[in-house]
Amino acid sequence: MLEVKNIRENIDTIKHRLKKRGMSDDALLILDEIIVIDDKRKQSQTSNDAILSQVKSLSGQIGSLYKSGNREEADQLKTQVTALKEEGSKYEQELKDAEEALYQALLTVPNVPHDSVPAGQTEDDNEVHKPWHTDLPTLEHNLPHWELGSKYNILDFELGNKITGAGFPVFRGKGSRLQRALINFFLDEATAAGYEEIVPPLLVNEDTARGTGQLPDKEGQMYYMERDNLYLIPTAEVPVTNIVRGNLMTEDQFPVKFTAYTPCFRREAGSYGADVKGLNRVHQFDKIEIIQIQHPDKSYETLQQMVDHVESLLVKLELPYRILRLCGGDLGFTSALTFDFEVYAAAQKKWLEVSSVSNFETFQSNRLKLRYKDQSGKKHLAHTLNGSALALARIIAAILENNQVADGIRVPTVLQSYTGFEFIN
């Protein structure tokens, strides 16, 4: 959520950058409306404060008059106080209404893209920040991962459809062990990099989902438990970032570093076609998340460190990858700058997104009321960042497709101590 002060002071710059997201001039009028609402809020606050000041002054006089025996004058002042309180209640209601209107308006405005975000409307406009440095692999044996899963009895889509429905695959045998190996490998790497491991709840309430920006923007993508008013998490980012909701930190506490493994649940409404076949897009998948809370002066340095961490995982897994800088139109609602990682699935001959690493600057922390005190005691909003390190479904798809040989599937060397086997056959 943007800060009203920032909108007031930098409205032209903010409008210019929001146009990178494809926002029209009409849509950008919401920023002007926010200022009008905030003016009304300030006016109501000033009027209400003036009434409260008068009531406080008169109440003191009333007490003194009663003590001195001047009851008649005291009663007259009490009548004035009653009238002032009635007037003040009107301003109090106006203030509450203005504050709520301001909050609701701010919820509709996406984050301001960083200056380095390229303009563009779709994923085709994303910038290749770092391309794959050698020729892409070609295969003698080129079965797609869904056929490999069936051939070696490690991945069963029909069984998942029987148990739940489309988009809920079942891993079995060595497929299950490969999944577990990846989870442990990613967590071990994150722990070695200084992240504290968290096991969070998989269900969250509205305040938690709103704090990281899933509500109201991504409401349609989440599974909702209406009876309990709870949401299944789409990513560990949601519960884990909320650990620090409402905190007042000191500068020496930065950075806060969390990692978590969770299943993730996404409705993916409207997804269909070849691009969602197999593990390319599923409703339930496992993912390891890394999250940092950082001082604003260091957040972009931290973003690069997180990008480097994710890149190191793909290097160790021996997977062809590339890094994209997302354009404004493809940028998530809450992000100021995002780098996407894609791995190449050789049998499908396509790139699959496996990670997004983002800096949200103060957008989430303003919703979370997450602040820190500087050395002078002044309070500021912290910066929040997160990244997938990594999402398993498409990583498994790429491992299966890129490592198939005549007599099976070779397990990447770094995972063999975790799986206990070198081949799936």
C-alpha positions in Angstrom: 0.0 0.0 0.0 1.4 3.4 -1.0 2.0 6.1 1.6 -0.2 9.1 1.3 2.7 11.4 2.0 4.7 9.9 -0.9 1.7 10.3 -3.2 1.4 14.0 -2.2 5.1 14.7 -2.6 5.7 12.7 -5.8 2.4 12.4 -7.6 3.8 13.1 -11.1 6.6 10.6 -10.8 4.3 8.0 -9.4 1.8 8.5 -12.2 4.6 8.2 -14.8 5.9 5.0 -13.3 2.4 3.5 -12.9 1.9 4.0 -16.6 4.5 1.3 -17.1 1.9 -1.1 -15.7 -0.5 0.0 -18.4 -2.6 2.2 -16.1 -4.6 4.7 -18.1 -5.0 8.4 -17.3 -8.5 7.8 -16.1 -7.3 5.0 -13.8 -4.5 7.2 -12.4 -7.2 9.7 -11.2 -7.5 7.6 -8.1 -4.3 9.3 -6.9 -5.9 12.7 -7.1 -9.0 11.3 -5.4 -6.8 9.9 -2.6 -5.5 13.4 -1.9 -9.0 14.8 -1.9 -10.1 12.2 0.6 -7.0 12.8 2.7 -7.8 16.5 2.8 -11.2 15.7 4.1 -9.7 13.4 6.7 -7.4 16.2 7.8 -10.2 18.7 8.0 -12.4 16.4 10.0 -9.4 15.6 12.3 -8.7 19.3 12.8 -12.3 20.1 13.6 -12.6 17.1 15.9 -9.4 18.1 17.8 -10.7 21.6 18.2 -13.9 20.4 19.8 -12.0 18.0 22.1 -9.8 20.9 23.1 -12.8 23.1 24.0 -14.4 20.3 25.9 -11.3 19.7 27.9 -10.9 23.4 28.7 -14.6 23.8 29.7 -14.5 20.6 31.8 -11.7 22.1 33.8 -13.6 25.3 34.3 -16.7 23.4 35.4 -14.8 21.6 38.1 -13.4 24.8 39.5 -16.8 26.5 39.4 -18.4 23.7 41.4 -15.6 23.8 43.9 -16.1 27.6 44.4 -19.9 27.2 44.7 -20.8 28.9 41.4 -23.2 26.1 40.4 -25.4 28.1 38.0 -22.4 29.1 35.8 -21.1 25.6 36.0 -24.4 24.2 34.8 -24.4 26.6 31.8 -21.0 25.4 30.8 -22.1 21.8 31.1 -24.9 22.6 28.6 -22.2 24.0 26.2 -20.1 20.8 26.7 -23.1 18.6 25.9 -23.7 20.6 22.7 -20.0 20.4 21.8 -19.9 16.7 22.3 -22.8 16.2 20.0 -21.0 18.4 17.3 -17.8 16.4 18.0 -19.5 13.1 17.4 -20.4 14.3 13.9 -16.8 15.1 13.2 -15.7 11.8 14.7 -18.0 9.9 12.3 -16.7 12.0 9.4 -13.2 11.2 10.4 -13.9 7.4 10.6 -15.7 7.5 7.2 -12.8 9.4 5.6 -10.2 7.1 7.1 -12.1 4.0 5.8 -12.5 5.6 2.4 -8.8 6.5 2.2 -7.8 2.9 3.2 -10.1 1.3 0.6 -8.8 3.7 -2.1 -5.2 2.9 -1.3 -5.9 -0.8 -1.4 -6.7 -0.5 -5.1 -3.4 1.1 -6.2 -0.6 -1.2 -7.1 3.0 -0.7 -6.1 5.1 1.9 -8.0 7.6 0.1 -10.4 11.3 0.7 -9.8 12.9 3.0 -12.3 14.7 0.1 -13.9 11.5 -1.8 -14.7 11.0 -1.9 -18.5 7.8 -0.6 -20.1 5.6 -3.3 -21.6 2.2 -4.9 -21.3 2.7 -8.7 -21.5 5.3 -11.4 -20.7 6.6 -11.0 -24.3 7.9 -7.5 -23.2 10.0 -8.9 -20.3 13.7 -8.2 -20.6 16.2 -11.0 -20.7 18.4 -9.9 -17.8 20.7 -12.9 -18.1 20.5 -15.4 -21.0 21.5 -19.0 -20.9 25.2 -18.9 -21.9 25.5 -22.0 -24.0 23.5 -23.9 -26.6 20.2 -25.3 -25.3 20.3 -29.1 -24.8 18.9 -31.5 -27.5 17.8 -34.9 -26.6 18.1 -38.3 -28.2 15.3 -39.5 -25.9 12.8 -36.7 -25.7 9.6 -37.9 -23.8 7.8 -35.1 -21.9 7.8 -35.4 -18.2 4.2 -36.6 -18.0 5.1 -39.6 -20.2 8.3 -40.2 -18.2 6.2 -40.1 -15.0 4.0 -42.8 -16.3 6.8 -44.9 -17.8 8.7 -45.1 -14.6 5.7 -45.1 -12.2 6.8 -42.0 -10.4 4.1 -39.5 -11.3 0.4 -40.2 -11.7 -2.0 -37.5 -13.0 -5.0 -39.9 -13.5 -4.8 -41.0 -9.8 -4.7 -37.4 -8.7 -7.7 -36.6 -10.8 -9.5 -39.6 -9.3 -8.7 -38.5 -5.7 -9.3 -34.8 -6.1 -9.4 -33.5 -9.6 -7.3 -32.1 -12.4 -4.2 -30.2 -11.2 -3.5 -32.4 -8.2 -0.7 -34.8 -9.2 0.3 -37.8 -7.1 4.1 -38.6 -6.7 5.0 -42.1 -5.9 8.1 -44.3 -5.3 11.3 -42.6 -6.5 9.3 -39.6 -7.6 8.3 -39.0 -4.0 11.9 -39.4 -2.9 13.1 -37.0 -5.6 10.5 -34.5 -4.3 11.7 -34.9 -0.7 15.3 -34.7 -1.8 14.7 -31.3 -3.5 12.9 -30.0 -0.4 15.7 -30.9 1.9 18.4 -29.7 -0.5 16.7 -26.3 -0.9 16.1 -25.9 2.9 19.7 -26.9 3.7 21.0 -24.3 1.2 18.8 -21.6 2.6 19.8 -22.5 6.2 23.5 -22.3 5.2 22.8 -18.9 3.8 21.6 -17.7 7.1 17.8 -18.0 6.8 15.9 -19.2 9.9 13.6 -22.1 9.0 9.9 -21.6 9.8 7.0 -24.1 9.7 4.0 -21.8 9.3 0.2 -22.6 9.2 -1.2 -23.4 5.8 -4.4 -21.5 6.5 -4.5 -17.7 7.1 -7.1 -15.1 8.1 -8.1 -12.0 6.1 -5.7 -9.7 8.0 -2.8 -11.9 7.1 -3.7 -12.2 3.4 -4.3 -8.5 3.2 -1.0 -7.7 4.9 1.0 -9.1 2.0 -1.3 -8.0 -0.7 -3.1 -11.2 -1.6 -6.3 -9.4 -0.7 -8.0 -7.8 -2.4 -5.9 -8.3 -5.6 -5.6 -12.2 -5.7 -8.8 -13.2 -4.0 -9.9 -15.2 -7.0 -6.7 -17.3 -7.1 -7.0 -18.5 -3.5 -9.0 -21.4 -2.0 -11.4 -20.0 0.5 -12.9 -21.8 3.6 -16.1 -19.9 3.9 -17.3 -21.6 7.1 -14.2 -20.5 9.0 -13.3 -17.4 6.9 -9.8 -18.7 6.2 -7.7 -19.0 3.1 -5.3 -21.8 2.0 -2.0 -20.2 1.3 -0.8 -19.6 -2.3 2.8 -19.2 -1.0 4.7 -19.3 2.3 5.3 -15.6 1.8 1.9 -14.9 3.2 2.1 -16.4 6.7 5.9 -16.0 7.1 6.0 -12.3 6.2 3.2 -11.7 8.7 5.5 -12.9 11.5 6.7 -9.3 11.8 3.4 -7.6 11.3 3.0 -4.7 13.7 6.6 -4.9 14.8 8.8 -1.9 15.7 12.4 -2.8 15.0 15.7 -1.2 15.6 18.3 -0.8 12.8 20.6 -3.4 14.4 18.0 -6.1 13.9 18.3 -6.0 10.1 18.3 -8.2 8.1 15.6 -10.6 9.3 15.9 -13.7 7.2 13.2 -16.5 7.0 12.8 -19.6 4.9 9.9 -22.1 4.8 8.8 -25.1 3.0 5.1 -25.4 2.4 2.6 -26.9 0.0 1.0 -24.0 -2.0 -2.6 -23.9 -3.3 -3.7 -21.9 -6.3 -7.0 -22.1 -8.1 -5.5 -20.8 -11.4 -8.9 -20.0 -12.7 -9.1 -19.9 -16.4 -5.9 -21.9 -17.0 -6.2 -24.4 -19.9 -4.3 -25.7 -23.0 -0.9 -27.1 -23.7 0.9 -24.6 -21.4 -0.8 -26.2 -18.4 -0.2 -29.8 -19.2 1.5 -32.1 -16.7 3.4 -30.2 -14.0 3.5 -27.0 -16.0 0.6 -25.6 -14.0 -1.0 -27.3 -11.0 -3.3 -26.4 -8.2 -1.1 -27.8 -5.4 2.7 -27.8 -5.4 5.5 -27.6 -3.0 7.8 -24.6 -2.7 10.6 -23.3 -0.5 10.4 -19.5 0.1 13.1 -17.1 1.2 12.1 -13.8 2.8 14.0 -10.9 4.1 13.1 -7.8 6.1 15.7 -5.1 5.4 16.7 -1.5 5.9 15.6 0.6 2.9 19.2 1.7 2.1 20.2 -2.0 1.6 17.2 -3.6 0.1 18.4 -3.6 -3.5 21.7 -5.0 -2.5 19.8 -7.7 -0.7 17.6 -8.3 -3.8 20.8 -9.1 -5.8 22.0 -11.4 -3.0 18.7 -13.3 -3.2 18.9 -13.5 -7.0 22.4 -14.9 -6.6 21.2 -17.5 -4.1 18.4 -18.8 -6.5 20.9 -18.8 -9.4 23.3 -21.0 -7.3 20.6 -23.6 -6.8 20.0 -23.9 -10.5 23.7 -24.2 -11.2 24.0 -27.0 -8.7 21.0 -28.8 -10.3 22.8 -28.5 -13.7 19.7 -27.0 -15.3 19.7 -24.5 -18.2 18.2 -21.3 -16.9 17.7 -17.6 -17.8 16.8 -14.6 -15.7 14.1 -12.1 -16.8 13.4 -8.6 -15.5 9.7 -8.3 -15.6 8.1 -5.4 -17.5 5.5 -3.1 -15.9 2.5 -5.0 -17.4 3.7 -8.4 -16.1 4.8 -7.1 -12.6 2.9 -8.4 -9.7 0.5 -6.0 -7.9 2.7 -5.7 -4.8 6.2 -5.7 -6.4 8.5 -2.7 -7.2 11.0 -4.9 -9.1 10.9 -8.7 -9.9 13.4 -11.0 -11.5 11.9 -14.3 -12.8 13.9 -17.4 -13.3 13.0 -19.9 -16.0 14.4 -23.3 -16.7 14.5 -25.0 -20.0 12.4 -28.2 -20.4 14.2 -29.9 -23.2 11.5 -32.4 -24.3 8.9 -29.6 -24.5 11.4 -27.2 -25.9 10.0 -24.4 -23.7 11.0 -22.2 -20.8 9.2 -22.8 -17.5 9.1 -20.2 -14.7 10.4 -21.6 -11.4 11.1 -18.5 -9.3 10.2 -14.9 -8.8 12.5 -12.8 -6.6 11.0 -9.4 -5.7 11.5 -6.2 -3.7 8.3 -4.8 -2.4 10.0 -1.7 -0.8 7.5 -0.3 1.7 4.3 -1.6 -0.1 3.8 -4.6 2.2 5.3 -3.0 5.3 2.8 -0.1 5.2 0.0 -2.6 5.2 1.8 -4.7 7.9 2.6 -1.6 10.0 6.2 -2.8 10.1 8.5 -0.1 11.2 11.9 0.5 12.6 13.5 3.3 14.7 16.6 5.1 13.4 19.3 6.3 15.8 17.4 9.6 16.4 14.3 7.7 17.4 12.4 8.6 14.2 10.2 5.8 12.8 10.3 4.6 9.2 8.8 1.7 7.2 11.0 -1.3 6.5 11.5 -3.0 3.2 10.3 -6.5 2.5 11.6 -9.0 -0.1 10.9 -12.6 -1.0 11.8 -15.2 -3.6 11.0 -18.8 -4.5 14.0 -21.0 -3.8 12.5 -23.0 -5.5 9.1 -24.1 -6.7 9.3 -27.9 -7.1 6.7 -28.9 -9.7 8.4 -27.3 -12.8 11.9 -28.1 -11.4 10.9 -31.7 -11.4 9.5 -31.4 -14.9 12.9 -30.0 -16.1 15.0 -32.5 -14.2 13.0 -35.4 -15.7 13.1 -34.1 -19.2 16.7 -32.9 -19.3 18.2 -35.9 -17.7 16.6 -38.8 -19.6 18.9 -41.4 -21.1 18.4 -44.7 -22.7 18.0 -46.7 -19.5 16.3 -44.2 -17.2 16.6 -40.7 -15.7 19.9 -39.5 -14.2 19.5 -37.8 -10.9 21.6 -34.5 -10.6 24.8 -35.2 -8.7 24.0 -32.7 -5.9 20.7 -34.6 -5.1 22.1 -38.2 -5.1 23.1 -38.1 -1.4 19.5 -37.0 -0.6 17.8 -39.6 -2.8 20.1 -42.5 -2.2 20.0 -43.4 -5.9 21.6 -42.2 -9.1 19.0 -43.2 -11.6 15.2 -43.5 -11.9 14.5 -46.6 -13.9 
